Amino acid sequence: MLTSAPVHGITEWQSVAIDSDADDLREYILTGYKSGKPFTPYIPTIPVPSAIDWVLDFGCGVGRNFPYLKSIARHVMGFDLPPMVVRCRALASAPVDLLSDDWASVSARRFDMVFAALVLQHVEPDACRMYLADFARIASVTYLLTRLQSDFGENVMAIVSDSRLFEVEACAEVEHDASTHTLRQVGQPSFTAISRATDNRHYEVRLRSKLTATQTR
């Protein structure tokens, strides 16, 4: 079973980042860490761009995805809430080029891909819509890994669909493989189907922005 932190909204994430010790913080980010699940990246099961210049790790936490992202991009930038960025600077296992808690500054840049793994399910719906609009503007490709139903009772993929900002290039249902501690693909449902579904399984999608404005870094 693929699991992630059952916390709700910005206030609780800030509290977790400030008040938790290192092991408790990793447990909030990756449920099962304290029971032996390794704090290693989930490698996408669907193709994503590689040998790219810049990738943004949106909701980077304490840098769990950094080793993987550094293997596919020349430059990695992490974004998260201010107290989480402080913890990331201390706890990340791999350094990256830039870390920021200032979304206005981050969203003024351009990236080859936005990578958001197990993040949007914890973001309030209105904020999720805003971030998706920014993703479409700042990057040609966005990769999402998410639980289908958010902490706020909305289908995350329905929010993506309703934005009408993306073409869906790949879609898969995934789960945690307990023997290898990696993502395992268990199906390839249509995006239309999952955007209307009421289950609470995990899915990954690769999205292509429909926006055509010239992007210069």
C-alpha positions as CSV (number, residue, x, y, z in Angstrom):
1,M,0.0,0.0,0.0
2,L,1.3,3.4,-1.0
3,T,0.9,5.9,1.9
4,S,1.9,9.4,2.8
5,A,1.3,11.9,5.6
6,P,-2.3,12.2,6.8
7,V,-2.0,16.0,7.6
8,H,-4.2,18.8,6.5
9,G,-3.1,22.1,5.0
10,I,-0.4,24.6,5.5
11,T,-0.8,25.2,9.2
12,E,-0.3,21.5,10.1
13,W,2.7,21.1,7.7
14,Q,4.3,24.1,9.3
15,S,3.8,22.7,12.8
16,V,5.2,19.3,11.7
17,A,8.3,20.9,10.2
18,I,8.9,23.0,13.3
19,D,8.1,20.6,16.1
20,S,9.1,17.2,14.9
21,D,12.5,15.5,15.3
22,A,14.2,14.2,12.2
23,D,12.7,10.7,12.4
24,D,9.2,11.9,13.2
25,L,9.4,14.4,10.3
26,R,10.4,11.6,7.9
27,E,7.6,9.5,9.2
28,Y,5.1,12.3,8.4
29,I,6.5,12.5,4.9
30,L,6.7,8.8,4.3
31,T,4.4,6.7,6.5
32,G,6.2,3.5,7.5
33,Y,9.7,5.1,7.6
34,K,10.0,4.3,11.3
35,S,9.0,0.7,10.7
36,G,11.8,0.2,8.2
37,K,10.6,1.7,4.9
38,P,13.7,3.4,3.3
39,F,13.5,7.1,2.8
40,T,14.4,6.8,-0.9
41,P,12.8,8.4,-3.9
42,Y,9.9,6.8,-5.8
43,I,11.1,6.5,-9.4
44,P,8.3,7.2,-11.8
45,T,6.9,4.1,-13.7
46,I,5.8,6.3,-16.6
47,P,8.4,8.0,-18.9
48,V,9.5,11.4,-17.9
49,P,12.1,13.8,-19.5
50,S,15.7,13.1,-18.7
51,A,19.0,14.9,-19.5
52,I,17.1,18.2,-18.9
53,D,18.4,21.5,-17.6
54,W,16.2,22.5,-14.7
55,V,13.6,20.6,-12.7
56,L,11.5,22.0,-9.8
57,D,10.8,19.7,-6.9
58,F,7.5,21.2,-5.7
59,G,6.9,20.4,-2.0
60,C,10.4,19.0,-1.7
61,G,10.1,18.2,2.1
62,V,13.6,17.2,3.3
63,G,14.9,16.3,-0.1
64,R,13.7,12.7,-0.5
65,N,13.5,13.1,-4.3
66,F,16.8,15.0,-4.7
67,P,19.0,12.0,-5.6
68,Y,16.6,10.9,-8.4
69,L,16.1,14.4,-9.7
70,K,19.8,15.0,-9.8
71,S,20.2,11.9,-12.0
72,I,17.8,13.4,-14.7
73,A,18.5,17.1,-14.6
74,R,21.6,19.3,-14.6
75,H,20.0,21.7,-12.1
76,V,17.5,21.0,-9.3
77,M,15.5,23.6,-7.3
78,G,13.4,22.7,-4.3
79,F,10.4,24.6,-3.0
80,D,8.5,24.2,0.2
81,L,7.1,26.1,3.2
82,P,9.6,28.2,5.1
83,P,10.1,25.9,8.1
84,M,10.4,22.8,5.9
85,V,13.1,24.5,3.8
86,V,15.0,25.1,7.0
87,R,14.7,21.4,7.9
88,C,15.6,20.5,4.3
89,R,18.9,22.4,4.5
90,A,19.9,20.4,7.5
91,L,18.5,17.0,6.6
92,A,18.7,16.6,2.8
93,S,21.0,13.7,1.8
94,A,22.0,15.4,-1.5
95,P,22.6,19.1,-2.1
96,V,20.7,20.9,-4.9
97,D,21.3,24.1,-6.7
98,L,18.6,26.2,-5.1
99,L,16.1,26.0,-2.2
100,S,13.3,28.5,-1.8
101,D,10.2,29.2,0.3
102,D,9.2,32.2,-1.9
103,W,6.7,31.0,-4.5
104,A,6.5,34.4,-6.2
105,S,10.3,34.2,-6.8
106,V,10.1,30.5,-7.9
107,S,7.2,31.0,-10.2
108,A,9.0,33.8,-12.0
109,R,11.5,31.3,-13.3
110,R,11.3,28.7,-16.0
111,F,11.8,24.9,-15.7
112,D,11.9,22.0,-18.0
113,M,9.7,20.0,-15.6
114,V,7.8,20.4,-12.4
115,F,7.9,17.3,-10.2
116,A,5.2,17.0,-7.5
117,A,5.2,13.7,-5.7
118,L,2.6,13.1,-2.9
119,V,2.1,16.8,-2.4
120,L,-1.1,18.1,-4.1
121,Q,-3.3,15.7,-2.1
122,H,-2.4,17.9,1.0
123,V,-3.0,21.2,-0.7
124,E,-6.2,23.2,-0.3
125,P,-8.3,23.1,-3.5
126,D,-8.1,26.8,-4.3
127,A,-4.3,26.8,-3.7
128,C,-4.0,23.6,-5.8
129,R,-5.7,25.4,-8.7
130,M,-3.4,28.3,-8.4
131,Y,-0.3,26.1,-8.3
132,L,-1.4,24.1,-11.3
133,A,-1.9,27.3,-13.3
134,D,1.6,28.3,-12.4
135,F,3.0,24.9,-13.3
136,A,1.4,25.2,-16.8
137,R,3.0,28.7,-17.2
138,I,6.5,27.9,-15.9
139,A,7.2,24.4,-17.3
140,S,6.3,22.5,-20.4
141,V,6.0,19.2,-18.5
142,T,4.6,18.5,-15.1
143,Y,4.8,15.1,-13.3
144,L,2.3,14.3,-10.6
145,L,2.1,11.4,-8.2
146,T,-0.9,11.8,-5.9
147,R,-3.5,10.0,-3.9
148,L,-6.7,10.6,-5.9
149,Q,-8.8,12.2,-3.1
150,S,-7.3,15.2,-1.4
151,D,-7.4,15.8,2.4
152,F,-10.2,18.3,1.5
153,G,-12.5,15.9,-0.2
154,E,-11.8,16.7,-3.8
155,N,-10.5,14.5,-6.6
156,V,-7.0,15.9,-7.5
157,M,-7.2,14.7,-11.1
158,A,-10.6,16.4,-11.5
159,I,-8.9,19.6,-10.5
160,V,-6.3,19.0,-13.1
161,S,-8.9,18.2,-15.7
162,D,-11.1,21.2,-14.9
163,S,-8.1,23.5,-15.3
164,R,-8.0,22.6,-19.1
165,L,-4.3,23.7,-19.0
166,F,-2.7,20.3,-19.8
167,E,-2.6,17.5,-22.3
168,V,-2.3,14.1,-20.5
169,E,0.6,12.2,-22.1
170,A,0.7,9.2,-19.7
171,C,-1.3,7.9,-16.8
172,A,-0.9,4.9,-14.4
173,E,-2.2,3.5,-11.2
174,V,0.6,2.7,-8.8
175,E,1.2,1.2,-5.4
176,H,4.1,0.7,-3.1
177,D,6.0,-2.6,-3.7
178,A,6.8,-3.9,-0.2
179,S,9.5,-6.2,-1.4
180,T,11.5,-3.6,-3.3
181,H,10.2,-0.3,-1.7
182,T,9.6,1.1,-5.2
183,L,6.6,2.2,-7.1
184,R,4.8,-0.7,-8.9
185,Q,2.4,0.0,-11.8
186,V,-0.9,-1.9,-11.4
187,G,-2.9,-0.5,-14.3
188,Q,-3.2,2.2,-17.0
189,P,-6.7,3.6,-16.6
190,S,-7.8,6.5,-18.7
191,F,-7.3,9.9,-17.3
192,T,-11.0,10.7,-18.0
193,A,-12.0,7.7,-15.8
194,I,-9.8,8.6,-12.9
195,S,-10.8,12.3,-13.0
196,R,-14.4,11.0,-12.4
197,A,-13.5,8.2,-9.9
198,T,-14.3,8.1,-6.2
199,D,-11.6,5.6,-5.2
200,N,-8.6,6.7,-3.1
201,R,-5.8,4.9,-4.8
202,H,-2.6,6.5,-6.1
203,Y,-2.0,7.6,-9.6
204,E,0.8,9.3,-11.6
205,V,0.4,11.4,-14.7
206,R,2.7,13.2,-17.1
207,L,1.1,16.5,-18.2
208,R,2.1,18.7,-21.2
209,S,1.3,22.4,-20.8
210,K,-1.1,23.8,-23.4
211,L,0.3,27.3,-22.9
212,T,2.4,28.4,-25.8
213,A,4.1,31.5,-24.5
214,T,7.8,31.6,-25.2
215,Q,9.7,30.5,-22.1
216,T,13.1,32.0,-21.4
217,R,14.9,31.4,-18.2
